[in-house]
Amino acid sequence: MQTVLVTGGAGYIGSTLCGALLKSGYRVICLDRLFFTTEPLKSYADNENFSVIKEDIRNVTPETFKGVDIVIDLAGISNDPACDLDPQLTEAINHNGTVHVAKTARMAGVSRYVMASSCSAYGAGSSEQLTEESKLQPVSLYAKAKVDSEKDILPLGTPDFCVTALRLATVFGVSFRMRFDLIVNIMTMHALTKKRIVVLGGGKQWRPLVHVRDVAGAFMTAMQAPVAQVNGEAFNVGSTDLNFQVIQVAHLIEQVIPGIEIVVAPDDPDKRNYNVCFDKISRVLNYKTTCSIGDGVAEVKRMLDDGKIDVDDVRWYTVKYYKYLIEADALLREIKLNGRLF
Ligand SMILES: NC(=O)c1ccc[n+]([C@@H]2O[C@H](COP(=O)([O-])OP(=O)(O)OC[C@H]3O[C@@H](n4cnc5c(N)ncnc54)[C@H](O)[C@@H]3O)[C@@H](O)[C@H]2O)c1
């Protein structure tokens, strides 16, 4: 039985991936700072093959990776606005922390490492399809940290330490740590709660999309692939037919939730625009996505219709939540007396 350590395993992608790995017979260690608590992991709590390490990726040591065969590295501040809150921290966690995980894993004798990179590394591309060979032009701190991490990590590969970077499209669908700051999820939520979707930035910008369970599948495909196929390689993760202009996404949601108003606004602080080619992962690893936008919209709708989630909970909005934690920490420090609240 192989052991997979998933950093950021309690997050949106990680909490789905941990389940998929357990189901496939792996022993799973989730290493996470647990900013979103252990709640996303509660369905695995009783699984004897599952354990959790509450730790910051900046503090891992070779001891952390004792008995670990494979590392999947997801931990980090996970979107542009949250990374802009504190640029130095973003560099420390999303670049230096990620590189530290990879180097320490190699030192500890881990045999495979798969990094969560992002298609946002392509930045404001043109409308021609971007391949893994296209120029990386990050337009945010978040994306720059991904590009810098890839540059430092991919050359670490050796025959005994296989490294792969997966450049994920924007993810959608239901997971145990929900994210309503991702385009399909947030538009679906607005369609249901406001009967209205506001499409920012004119709506003509391209965005590749991929379902969260298909992302879990991509990590498993990459970590199981023959070393020669993936060592030192970056792969775009998604499907060429899941590239949409943002306005098209709104209309796909309208097909599942009819009777909504779609409003187009000209401005958007998010400058990403990229149409991505996913032929490499399909050709080399025979990887195919299984879920459509409609599938994801329908399951988010079901979750909200069933009242399974409070859409006003700050945890589902990454930047709002990190801001809330920072402000709460400052307030508590001011109020506490001799280190105690009461
Ligand atoms: N969701 C997407 O659309 C998407 C797209 C491309 C790439 N990615 C990348 O995939 C990875 C996972 O994204 P996600 O959507 O699951 O995000 P998420 O915010 O839900 O999860 C990130 C997890 O990392 C943990 N974490 C943060 N800083 C940490 C630290 N210093 N040490 C240990 N743990 C820490 C958090 O507690 C959280 O559980 C990220 O690297 C993200 O950049 C995500």
The ligand as a MOL file (V3000), in Angstrom:
LIG
                    3D

  0  0  0     0  0            999 V3000
M  V30 BEGIN CTAB
M  V30 COUNTS 44 48 0 0 0
M  V30 BEGIN ATOM
M  V30 1 N -9.4280 25.9600 -7.4210 0
M  V30 2 C -8.9410 26.3410 -8.6040 0
M  V30 3 O -9.6740 26.7860 -9.5180 0
M  V30 4 C -7.4690 26.1930 -8.8870 0
M  V30 5 C -7.0080 26.4050 -10.1950 0
M  V30 6 C -5.6570 26.3110 -10.4490 0
M  V30 7 C -4.7790 25.9700 -9.4410 0
M  V30 8 N -5.2540 25.7730 -8.1840 0 CHG=1
M  V30 9 C -4.2830 25.4480 -7.1190 0
M  V30 10 O -4.6840 24.2510 -6.4760 0
M  V30 11 C -4.3070 24.3030 -5.1050 0
M  V30 12 C -5.5190 24.0210 -4.2200 0
M  V30 13 O -6.5280 24.9940 -4.4870 0
M  V30 14 P -7.9150 24.9800 -3.7300 0
M  V30 15 O -8.9140 25.5500 -4.6700 0
M  V30 16 O -8.1570 23.6410 -3.1620 0 CHG=-1
M  V30 17 O -7.6470 26.0570 -2.5910 0
M  V30 18 P -8.0700 26.0800 -1.0470 0
M  V30 19 O -7.8540 27.4810 -0.5810 0
M  V30 20 O -9.4310 25.5100 -0.8940 0
M  V30 21 O -7.0350 25.1030 -0.3480 0
M  V30 22 C -5.7490 25.4640 0.0190 0
M  V30 23 C -5.4030 24.7300 1.2930 0
M  V30 24 O -4.0530 25.0840 1.6270 0
M  V30 25 C -3.9810 25.2990 3.0220 0
M  V30 26 N -2.8610 26.1950 3.2850 0
M  V30 27 C -2.7410 27.4960 2.9610 0
M  V30 28 N -1.5420 27.9670 3.3450 0
M  V30 29 C -0.8940 26.9350 3.9340 0
M  V30 30 C 0.3890 26.7930 4.5290 0
M  V30 31 N 1.2320 27.8100 4.6150 0
M  V30 32 N 0.7420 25.5730 5.0100 0
M  V30 33 C -0.1150 24.5210 4.9600 0
M  V30 34 N -1.3410 24.6160 4.4200 0
M  V30 35 C -1.7290 25.7980 3.9070 0
M  V30 36 C -5.3250 25.9010 3.4130 0
M  V30 37 O -5.5980 25.6890 4.7970 0
M  V30 38 C -6.2720 25.1380 2.4870 0
M  V30 39 O -6.8010 23.9970 3.1120 0
M  V30 40 C -3.7010 25.6720 -4.8690 0
M  V30 41 O -2.3090 25.5720 -4.9780 0
M  V30 42 C -4.2590 26.4840 -6.0130 0
M  V30 43 O -3.4250 27.5620 -6.3290 0
M  V30 44 C -6.5790 25.8740 -7.8770 0
M  V30 END ATOM
M  V30 BEGIN BOND
M  V30 1 1 1 2
M  V30 2 2 2 3
M  V30 3 1 2 4
M  V30 4 1 4 5
M  V30 5 2 4 44
M  V30 6 2 5 6
M  V30 7 1 6 7
M  V30 8 2 7 8
M  V30 9 1 8 9
M  V30 10 1 8 44
M  V30 11 1 9 10
M  V30 12 1 9 42
M  V30 13 1 10 11
M  V30 14 1 11 12
M  V30 15 1 11 40
M  V30 16 1 12 13
M  V30 17 1 13 14
M  V30 18 2 14 15
M  V30 19 1 14 16
M  V30 20 1 14 17
M  V30 21 1 17 18
M  V30 22 2 18 19
M  V30 23 1 18 20
M  V30 24 1 18 21
M  V30 25 1 21 22
M  V30 26 1 22 23
M  V30 27 1 23 24
M  V30 28 1 23 38
M  V30 29 1 24 25
M  V30 30 1 25 26
M  V30 31 1 25 36
M  V30 32 1 26 27
M  V30 33 1 26 35
M  V30 34 2 27 28
M  V30 35 1 28 29
M  V30 36 1 29 30
M  V30 37 2 29 35
M  V30 38 1 30 31
M  V30 39 2 30 32
M  V30 40 1 32 33
M  V30 41 2 33 34
M  V30 42 1 34 35
M  V30 43 1 36 37
M  V30 44 1 36 38
M  V30 45 1 38 39
M  V30 46 1 40 41
M  V30 47 1 40 42
M  V30 48 1 42 43
M  V30 END BOND
M  V30 END CTAB
M  END
